[in-house]
Amino acid sequence: MIERLFHDWEHRLVAATTDRVVRPFEWGLDWISDPERESSPRAGTAGIDRPLPPREILRAWAADATAHSERFYAAPPNRHFEFDGHRLRFPSAFPTPHIENHTVHARYFPASFRPGQRRRGVVVLPHWNADSGSHVVLAQLLARFGVSALRLSLPYHDARMPPELHRADYIVSANIGRTAQVCRQAVLDARRAVDWLQERGYERIGVLGTSLGSCLAMLTAAHDPRVSAAALNHISPYFADVVWEGLSTAHVRAGLEQSIDLELLRDLWLPISPAPYIDRMRGTRTLLVYARYDLSFPVHLSRRLVADFRARGIGPEVFVLPCGHYSTGVAPFNWLDGFVLVRFLRRAL
């Protein structure tokens, strides 16, 4: 009965947003073929007269990106940070066709430190379609309890959104190549944010991500040894499975399912999935949070990621919220979630 009540509530919360657009399926080969944007090798043809089909080009590209993820997620150093005391701006390491998306925006919430006290900082990665005010209260709460927070705007969100969009569709959509590369961009942006924290003298650095931000936060932690703690809020081992099964991405699946199946989609989005990188989380204090009645990050996927960590002998902290995905943002569940995340990061850092 409780499950039915929460599921009904989740459907009502999702239905409150009426501006979702079903966009057409695209392989997105143009997003992986520009040599100025993509340094890793790409299989382009099977022979001079027999070009590979798009699915095979993408499959080879994804396999290479996953196998050589250190290169795929390498962020060139940046020295062009603009900081006014509250807001930080810097160029993204991954150029896209939209000039608005080239600049990363972040808000800084400093904690007070006593002389000689270890400086702790966290990069906060919000959920998909978060507005500029989302996760600010969480960042302020971290700062209040002694952990500085740098809250990033994800690619194609708020100030980074081009005028043709009213939702952040270009980071998760039925365009395969674009989705992979824009999520990669978010990880490179997060790594540059870690650069900035390190330059300011932070000795212990963590990441906190929610929903889409949780996936991006794990990818960041897995590829940046400076990150010593990761709080992952709503979890799944596979990016594709969440899009395919999730309530909040039903409109994305509607653009995909006539042209691709889940098995292939999982392969093509493997570079932006947590599953291949679990072993890279050894040595990183990790908190996995999921919601018992989640329809957007289906619970069986969340439990599978927990099981995959444990099967590799990695013992993450785990917390199960007694609510759904969207209801996590509603009191009292948002209070509980915030308490769990802040408590973990204070201890882990």
Helices and strands as residue ranges (DSSP letters): H 2-15, G 29-31, H 54-67, H 69-72, E 82-83, E 87-91, G 99-102, E 103-109, E 120-125, H 136-144, E 148-152, G 158-160, H 176-199, E 204-210, H 212-223, E 227-233, H 239-245, H 250-256, H 262-268, G 270-272, G 275-281, E 285-291, H 299-311, E 317-321, G 326-329, H 333-348
